[in-house]
Amino acid sequence: MACLDQFSEAEELALRWAHRGALISAMAEKQSRDCFGNIAAPSMRVVRKLEKAGLLFITEEDPIDLDGTPFEFTPMLCLTEAGEALFKET
């Protein structure tokens, strides 16, 4: 089994965000750093890489009709079973 130590700082942050169920709207298209040099938000490139590896996924919901007004849910990051297993080991 793998552990979080094998991932880059950006990958680990994306996995932690998925572990808590972060909204995809919080992701940055490009990686950014805060004033201390830490990664502020994982980039979509990193998210797509982890999704391709089978560790997380982005939810897809059909819109619902609220009194004639369509409501679309904001997609979220969620861990797959393989991604959840990384947190059970730590």
ZABABA-351268 format. One record per atom (N, C-alpha, C, O, CB): y negated, x negated, z negated; atom name. Coordinates in Angstrom, 2 decimals. Each point is the difference from the previous one (the first is absolute). Glycine has a CB too. Layout:
<nuvos>
       yy       xx       zz   a
        Y        X        Z  CA
...
</nuvos>
This chain:
<nuvos>
       yy       xx       zz   a
     1.19    -0.83     0.00   N
    -1.19     0.83     0.00  CA
    -1.25    -0.87     0.00   C
    -0.02    -1.11    -0.54   O
     1.27     2.92    -0.67  CB
    -2.28    -1.28     1.82   N
    -1.27    -0.71     0.09  CA
    -0.87     0.31    -1.22   C
     0.26     0.96    -0.73   O
    -0.13    -0.89     3.26  CB
    -1.15    -0.88    -2.72   N
    -0.97     0.29    -1.06  CA
    -1.39    -0.17     0.59   C
    -0.16    -0.54     1.09   O
     1.76    -0.22    -2.92  CB
    -2.60     1.22     1.12   N
    -1.37    -0.04     0.51  CA
    -0.52    -1.41     0.22   C
    -0.95    -0.19     0.76   O
     0.56     2.33    -1.92  CB
     0.99    -3.14     0.52   N
    -0.46    -1.38     0.13  CA
     0.12    -0.53     1.42   C
    -0.70    -0.95     0.37   O
     1.37     0.59    -2.72  CB
     0.20     0.95     3.16   N
     0.21    -0.50     1.36  CA
    -1.07     0.47     0.98   C
    -0.02    -0.47     1.14   O
     2.45     0.44    -1.63  CB
    -3.31     0.93     0.08   N
    -1.01     0.56     0.88  CA
    -1.34    -0.69    -0.18   C
    -0.30    -0.55    -1.06   O
     1.50     2.73     0.99  CB
    -2.01    -2.13     1.12   N
    -1.36    -0.55    -0.08  CA
    -0.83     0.87    -0.93   C
     0.41     1.09    -0.39   O
    -0.23    -2.04     2.74  CB
    -1.35     0.46    -2.71   N
    -0.90     0.75    -0.88  CA
    -0.34     1.36     0.62   C
    -0.01     1.02    -0.70   O
    -0.95    -3.19    -0.18  CB
     0.68     2.19     2.18   N
    -0.35     1.24     0.69  CA
     1.18     0.96     0.05   C
    -0.17     1.21    -0.19   O
    -1.50    -2.47     1.57  CB
     2.86     0.75    -1.12   N
     1.19     0.86     0.05  CA
     0.31     0.58    -1.37   C
     0.33     1.18    -0.13   O
     0.57    -2.55     2.02  CB
    -1.00     0.54    -2.92   N
     0.26     0.48    -1.36  CA
    -1.00     1.09    -0.39   C
     0.37     0.99    -0.63   O
     0.56    -3.25     0.02  CB
    -2.20     2.07     0.98   N
    -1.01     1.01    -0.31  CA
     0.30     1.31     0.73   C
    -0.12     1.07    -0.60   O
    -1.58    -2.90     0.27  CB
     2.09     1.76     1.58   N
     0.35     1.21     0.76  CA
     1.19     0.71    -0.64   C
     0.01     1.23    -0.10   O
    -0.88    -2.29     2.20  CB
     1.86     0.31    -2.54   N
     1.17     0.60    -0.66  CA
    -0.40     0.65    -1.32   C
     0.49     1.07    -0.35   O
     1.00    -2.78     1.43  CB
    -2.38     1.06    -1.82   N
    -0.46     0.59    -1.27  CA
    -0.80     1.27     0.25   C
     0.12     0.97    -0.76   O
    -0.18    -3.26    -0.27  CB
    -0.76     2.30     2.07   N
    -0.75     1.21     0.35  CA
     0.96     1.12     0.38   C
    -0.20     1.15    -0.39   O
    -1.75    -2.55     1.16  CB
     2.99     1.08     0.00   N
     0.99     1.02     0.39  CA
     0.77     0.49    -1.22   C
     0.36     1.17    -0.07   O
    -0.15    -2.23     2.34  CB
     0.03     0.18    -3.22   N
     0.72     0.36    -1.23  CA
    -0.77     1.07    -0.78   C
     0.60     0.87    -0.63   O
     0.39    -3.18     0.53  CB
    -2.30     2.24     0.15   N
    -0.80     1.00    -0.71  CA
    -0.42     1.16     0.91   C
    -0.68     0.92    -0.46   O
    -0.13    -2.73    -1.05  CB
     1.21     1.78     2.79   N
    -0.29     1.10     0.91  CA
    -1.44     0.04     0.48   C
    -0.64     1.05    -0.09   O
     2.41     0.20    -1.04  CB
    -2.28    -2.35     1.62   N
    -1.40    -0.07     0.45  CA
    -0.21     0.76     1.31   C
     0.89     0.06     0.84   O
    -1.11    -2.28    -1.97  CB
    -0.96     2.77     1.27   N
    -0.36     0.68     1.24  CA
    -0.26    -1.03     1.10   C
    -0.57    -1.06    -0.26   O
    -0.41     2.99    -1.05  CB
     1.40    -1.60     2.51   N
    -0.16    -0.92     1.12  CA
    -1.48    -0.24     0.31   C
    -0.36    -1.03     0.56   O
     2.56     1.81     0.37  CB
    -3.05     0.18    -1.29   N
    -1.44    -0.16     0.25  CA
    -0.60    -1.14    -0.83   C
    -1.10    -0.46     0.30   O
     0.98     2.91     0.21  CB
     0.83    -2.90    -1.53   N
    -0.49    -1.12    -0.82  CA
     0.32    -1.36     0.62   C
    -0.52    -1.02    -0.43   O
     0.82     2.45    -1.58  CB
     0.56    -1.44     3.04   N
     0.38    -1.24     0.66  CA
    -1.12    -0.47     0.92   C
    -0.73     0.81     0.57   O
     3.15    -0.16    -0.69  CB
    -2.55    -1.93     0.26   N
    -0.97    -0.59     0.91  CA
     0.71    -0.38     1.30   C
     1.16    -0.40    -0.02   O
    -2.57    -0.46    -1.91  CB
     0.71     0.97     3.04   N
     0.60    -0.43     1.27  CA
     0.18    -1.52    -0.03   C
     0.99    -0.53     0.50   O
    -2.05     2.48     0.76  CB
     0.07    -2.64    -1.84   N
     0.09    -1.45    -0.16  CA
    -0.04    -0.32    -1.48   C
    -0.64     0.70    -0.79   O
    -0.48    -1.12     3.03  CB
     1.81    -0.62    -2.60   N
     0.07    -0.42    -1.41  CA
    -1.38    -0.45    -0.48   C
    -0.72    -0.69     0.72   O
     3.13     0.01    -0.42  CB
    -2.77     1.08    -1.51   N
    -1.27    -0.42    -0.58  CA
     0.27    -0.57    -1.39   C
     1.00     0.31    -0.64   O
    -2.28     1.44     1.97  CB
     0.37    -2.58    -1.77   N
     0.12    -0.62    -1.32  CA
    -1.19     0.39    -0.86   C
    -1.10     0.25     0.50   O
     2.40    -2.18     0.49  CB
    -1.06     1.97    -2.30   N
    -1.08     0.31    -0.92  CA
    -0.79    -1.28    -0.31   C
     0.28    -1.06     0.57   O
     1.07     2.98    -1.57  CB
    -2.32    -1.83     0.11   N
    -0.86    -1.14    -0.31  CA
     0.76    -1.15    -0.69   C
    -0.51    -1.11    -0.08   O
    -1.41     2.71    -0.11  CB
     3.12    -1.32    -0.32   N
     0.80    -1.04    -0.65  CA
     1.02    -0.62     0.94   C
     0.75    -0.90    -0.40   O
    -1.07     2.10    -1.75  CB
     0.37    -0.74     3.40   N
     0.93    -0.53     0.98  CA
     1.34     0.70     0.03   C
     0.89    -0.40     0.75   O
    -2.01    -1.73    -1.05  CB
     1.27     3.18    -0.49   N
     1.24     0.77     0.00  CA
    -0.04     1.04     1.11   C
    -1.07     0.46     0.39   O
     1.33    -0.81    -2.87  CB
     0.90     0.70     3.00   N
     0.06     1.02     1.03  CA
    -0.37     1.34    -0.63   C
     0.61     0.44    -0.97   O
     1.17    -1.72     2.26  CB
    -2.81     1.94    -0.71   N
    -0.49     1.26    -0.55  CA
     0.86     1.18     0.44   C
     0.25     0.91    -0.79   O
    -2.56    -1.87     0.79  CB
     2.77     0.95     1.24   N
     0.83     1.08     0.52  CA
     0.92    -0.57     1.06   C
    -0.43    -0.82     0.82   O
    -1.36     2.56    -1.30  CB
     3.04    -1.32     0.49   N
     0.91    -0.49     1.04  CA
    -0.41     0.53     1.37   C
    -0.53     1.11     0.10   O
     2.40    -1.24    -1.79  CB
    -1.62    -0.64     2.71   N
    -0.35     0.43     1.35  CA
     1.12     0.85     0.61   C
     1.15    -0.06    -0.43   O
    -2.57    -2.01     0.72  CB
     1.06     2.83     0.71   N
     1.00     0.83     0.69  CA
     1.04    -0.87     0.69   C
     1.15     0.42     0.16   O
    -2.87     1.37     0.18  CB
     1.35    -3.00     0.08   N
     0.96    -0.91     0.62  CA
     1.13    -0.32    -0.97   C
     1.17     0.00     0.37   O
    -3.00    -0.99     1.06  CB
     1.47     0.72    -2.67   N
     1.00    -0.31    -1.03  CA
     0.85     1.24    -0.29   C
     1.21    -0.09    -0.15   O
    -2.75    -1.65    -0.86  CB
     0.89     2.90     0.93   N
     0.72     1.25    -0.25  CA
     1.02     0.26     1.11   C
     1.14     0.36    -0.28   O
    -3.14     0.57    -0.94  CB
     1.58    -1.11     2.48   N
     0.92     0.22     1.12  CA
     1.17    -0.98    -0.02   C
     1.12     0.36     0.34   O
    -3.05     0.50     1.01  CB
     1.65    -2.11    -1.76   N
     1.07    -1.00    -0.09  CA
     1.04     0.42    -1.05   C
     1.21    -0.09     0.25   O
    -2.83    -1.73     0.43  CB
     1.16     2.29    -1.84   N
     0.91     0.43    -1.06  CA
     0.72     1.30     0.38   C
     1.14     0.22    -0.40   O
    -2.62    -1.33    -1.29  CB
     0.81     1.95     2.46   N
     0.63     1.23     0.48  CA
     1.13    -0.35     0.97   C
     1.08     0.59    -0.05   O
    -3.26     0.68    -0.24  CB
     1.92    -2.23     1.16   N
     1.02    -0.44     0.96  CA
     1.20    -0.63    -0.73   C
     1.13     0.10     0.46   O
    -2.93    -0.47     1.27  CB
     1.53    -0.28    -2.86   N
     1.06    -0.63    -0.80  CA
     0.78     1.02    -0.83   C
     0.99    -0.34    -0.64   O
    -2.35    -1.74     0.56  CB
     0.91     3.34     0.09   N
     0.72     1.05    -0.72  CA
    -0.30     0.07    -1.49   C
     0.79     0.55    -0.76   O
     0.96    -0.81     2.44  CB
    -2.89    -0.28    -2.10   N
    -0.34    -0.02    -1.43  CA
    -0.96     1.12    -0.41   C
    -0.04     0.38    -1.17   O
     0.40    -2.82     1.23  CB
    -1.12     2.95     0.89   N
    -0.90     1.10    -0.30  CA
    -0.15     0.87     1.24   C
     0.44    -0.37     1.09   O
    -1.67    -1.02    -2.80  CB
     0.62     2.55     1.53   N
    -0.28     0.88     1.12  CA
    -1.30     0.74    -0.26   C
    -0.48     0.08    -1.14   O
     2.94     0.17     1.63  CB
    -3.02     0.30     0.58   N
    -1.22     0.78    -0.08  CA
     0.40     1.46     0.18   C
     0.66     0.35     0.98   O
    -2.13    -2.26    -0.08  CB
     1.07     2.75    -1.83   N
     0.39     1.41     0.07  CA
    -0.67     0.68     1.19   C
    -1.10    -0.37     0.42   O
     1.40     0.41    -2.91  CB
     0.38     0.95     3.02   N
    -0.53     0.82     1.09  CA
     0.22     1.45    -0.38   C
     1.13     0.44    -0.17   O
    -0.67    -2.23     1.93  CB
    -1.54     2.54    -1.88   N
     0.07     1.41    -0.37  CA
    -0.60     0.84     1.11   C
    -0.98    -0.39     0.63   O
     0.84    -0.20    -3.08  CB
     0.73     1.74     2.69   N
    -0.58     0.96     0.94  CA
    -1.20     0.65    -0.67   C
     0.01     0.27    -1.20   O
     2.24     0.15     2.31  CB
    -3.30    -0.16    -0.32   N
    -1.16     0.69    -0.58  CA
     0.37     1.41    -0.43   C
     0.91     0.61     0.56   O
    -2.44    -1.99     0.87  CB
     0.82     1.90    -2.41   N
     0.21     1.37    -0.45  CA
    -1.27     0.80     0.29   C
    -1.08    -0.56     0.16   O
     2.72    -0.18    -1.98  CB
    -1.50     2.03     1.87   N
    -1.12     0.89     0.28  CA
    -0.49     0.62    -1.30   C
     0.75     0.70    -0.69   O
     0.15    -0.22     3.02  CB
    -2.15    -0.75    -2.67   N
    -0.61     0.57    -1.20  CA
    -1.07     1.00     0.44   C
    -1.13    -0.38     0.32   O
     1.58    -1.73    -1.68  CB
    -0.08     3.35     1.38   N
    -0.93     1.07     0.40  CA
    -0.66    -0.28     1.36   C
    -1.21     0.16     0.16   O
     0.79     0.29    -2.58  CB
     1.23    -0.86     3.38   N
    -0.50    -0.25     1.35  CA
    -0.56    -1.40     0.21   C
    -0.39    -0.34     1.12   O
    -0.10     2.72    -1.01  CB
     0.44    -3.17    -1.15   N
    -0.51    -1.37     0.11  CA
     1.17    -0.97    -0.13   C
     0.69    -0.01    -1.03   O
    -2.94     0.70     0.08  CB
     2.48    -1.52     1.97   N
     1.10    -0.96    -0.12  CA
    -0.31    -1.08    -1.03   C
    -1.11    -0.54    -0.04   O
     1.72     0.98     2.43  CB
     0.37    -0.74    -3.21   N
    -0.14    -1.05    -1.01  CA
     1.04    -1.06     0.30   C
     1.20     0.29     0.08   O
    -2.08     1.34    -1.83  CB
     0.43    -2.86     1.92   N
     0.92    -1.11     0.26  CA
     0.08    -0.89    -1.23   C
    -1.02    -0.42    -0.56   O
     0.48     0.50     3.03  CB
     1.75    -0.36    -2.88   N
     0.23    -0.87    -1.15  CA
    -0.30    -1.44     0.37   C
     0.21    -0.42     1.14   O
     1.55     1.99    -2.01  CB
    -2.27    -2.33    -0.08   N
    -0.22    -1.43     0.22  CA
     1.33    -0.72    -0.17   C
     0.64     0.13    -1.04   O
    -3.05     0.02     0.22  CB
     2.83    -0.92     1.83   N
     1.26    -0.73    -0.13  CA
    -0.03    -0.97    -1.18   C
    -1.06    -0.53    -0.36   O
     1.39     0.72     2.84  CB
     0.84    -0.41    -3.08   N
     0.14    -0.89    -1.15  CA
     1.01    -1.10     0.30   C
     0.86     0.15     0.87   O
    -1.44     1.74    -2.42  CB
     0.45    -2.98     0.83   N
     1.02    -1.05     0.02  CA
     1.04     0.32    -1.05   C
    -0.34     0.31    -1.14   O
    -1.33    -2.04     1.94  CB
     2.93     1.67    -0.43   N
     1.10     0.21    -0.93  CA
     1.06    -1.06     0.22   C
     0.18    -0.49     1.12   O
    -0.64     2.98    -1.18  CB
     1.14    -2.85    -0.99   N
     1.09    -0.97     0.11  CA
     1.29     0.68     0.44   C
     0.27     1.14    -0.36   O
    -1.35    -2.54    -1.42  CB
     1.87     0.67     2.56   N
     1.35     0.44     0.31  CA
     0.89    -0.39    -1.18   C
    -0.48    -0.59    -0.97   O
     0.10     0.35     3.49  CB
     1.65     0.57    -2.46   N
     0.93    -0.41    -1.07  CA
     0.05    -1.52    -0.11   C
     0.09    -0.54    -1.10   O
     1.27     2.63     1.47  CB
    -1.41    -2.77     0.77   N
     0.02    -1.47    -0.02  CA
    -1.27    -0.54    -0.67   C
     0.06    -0.99    -0.74   O
     1.32     0.96     2.85  CB
    -2.51     0.67    -1.88   N
    -1.24    -0.40    -0.64  CA
     0.02     0.28    -1.49   C
    -0.47    -0.82    -0.80   O
    -0.72     1.25     2.93  CB
     1.73     0.72    -2.52   N
     0.12     0.34    -1.43  CA
     0.87    -1.00    -0.73   C
    -0.26    -0.34    -1.16   O
    -0.02     2.75     1.72  CB
     1.31    -2.90     0.12   N
     0.93    -0.96    -0.62  CA
    -0.74    -1.29    -0.40   C
     0.39    -0.65    -0.96   O
     1.51     1.62     2.33  CB
    -2.94    -1.33    -0.64   N
    -0.77    -1.21    -0.34  CA
    -0.65     0.12    -1.37   C
    -0.14    -0.99    -0.72   O
    -0.28     0.59     3.15  CB
     0.01     1.62    -2.79   N
    -0.66     0.21    -1.29  CA
     0.96     0.19    -1.14   C
    -0.37    -0.19    -1.15   O
    -1.49     1.19     2.37  CB
     3.09    -0.64    -0.93   N
     1.01     0.15    -1.05  CA
     0.47    -1.35    -0.50   C
     0.49    -0.12    -1.12   O
     0.22     2.27     2.13  CB
    -0.87    -3.18    -0.18   N
     0.44    -1.34    -0.37  CA
    -1.02    -0.72    -0.87   C
     0.34    -0.96    -0.69   O
     0.97     0.86     2.80  CB
    -2.59     0.54    -2.07   N
    -1.04    -0.73    -0.73  CA
    -0.16     0.54    -1.39   C
    -0.83    -0.50    -0.76   O
    -0.33     0.02     2.89  CB
</nuvos>
